[in-house]
Amino acid sequence: MAGGRGTRFWPLSRAEKPKHLLNIAGERSIIQQTVDRISAYIAKEDIYVVTVAIHAAALAAQLPDIPRDNIIVEPVGRNTAPCIGLAALYLKRRNPDETMAVLPADHLITDEGRFVETLAAADEMARRTPSLITIGITPTRAETGYGYIERGEMEGRAGGREIFRVGAFREKPDRATAQRFLQQGGFYWNSGMFVWTVATILEEIERLLPDLSGALDEMDAVIGTAEERARIADIYAGVTPISIDYGVMERSTRVLLVEGTFGWSDIGSWDALWEVLGKDGDDNAVTGDHIAVKASRNLVHSSGKLVTLVGVSDIIIVESEDSILVCKRGSSQEVKDAVDILEARKMDDYL
């Protein structure tokens, strides 16, 4: 899924080139890293990308080994349940009983071998049972920025991994609750990564989201016809936005969990990026030219200019061609509020 705007990564992430198309965590873009990672398990011709029209050409250029027909264009963003449903329609034409892994385009994973092993275990379980498999990340800190999944009873094993029933989904907690989850154990970060068969997810959408299912049936009838693009755009415009978590996962009785211990971040903000980047002896994470004097625990991302830090700690500085962001570490979730102000003031050149 590659349709987000990445507004918390302003000023680098822009409407025409959002976070997943940027090289902010390595020499290749985040979407390229995602495809590289799963190519160890999934053939390139079996990888599909769902995006919006404004990003389709850039994605095709960055992913030349992915068949152009495998880039599915959403007419308009309607959150993750419609996005996944639309992708399932195209995959159904190849094999409705095949497994389908749903992965956001903007995650960072450090132990790719363990990730592939986890994906294989989920794949095996999804083939054996008509279940919705979610990958829950074993927490490493009391994080308040993620939703949590509470583990239930063990259901079985697959690929040498224990598979559990899901006890409950929990909203993003306050600090005290997150600390309790960490100490108690049995709670996992909700990664937003799922594995199921195409038939199973379409069945659950039909049962739990009948209005969306009806719209998908209408779209299914025109795929492959001369009317496909126009009719899907018309039908999609009337679809109610809803996430797969709220619409299906939190309401289904068929949800299982496999643990993920492979070094994961959704890099949803500049703070999250600081957590995963390499650092110097003073815990500064720096991309680009810089000088640091008595400066520690900072994040600097320079697109060309020299950045000099003197006597400052716990700040974020991001320099782009036309803008500079300065904020305290711990406050970068609020960068989205600055983007909202730019939109309200119609400062479109900075968006």
Secondary structure, DSSP 8 states (H G I E B T S, - for coil): ------GGGTTT--SSS-GGGS-SSSSS-HHHHHHHHHTTTS-GGG--EEEEHHHHHHHHHH-TTS-GGGEEEESS---HHHHHHHHHHHHHTT-TTSEEEE--TT-EES-HHHHHHHHHHHHHHHHHSS-EEEEEE--SS--SSS-EEEEEEEEEEETTEEEEEEEEEE----HHHHHHHHHH--EEEEEEEEEEEHHHHHHHHHHH-HHHHHHHHHHHHHTTSTTHHHHHHHHHHTS----HIIIIITT-S-EEEEEE-S-EE---SHHHHHHHS---TT--EEESSEEEES-BS-EEEESSS-EEEES-BSEEEEE-SS-EEEEETT-GGGHHHHHHHHHHTT-GGG-
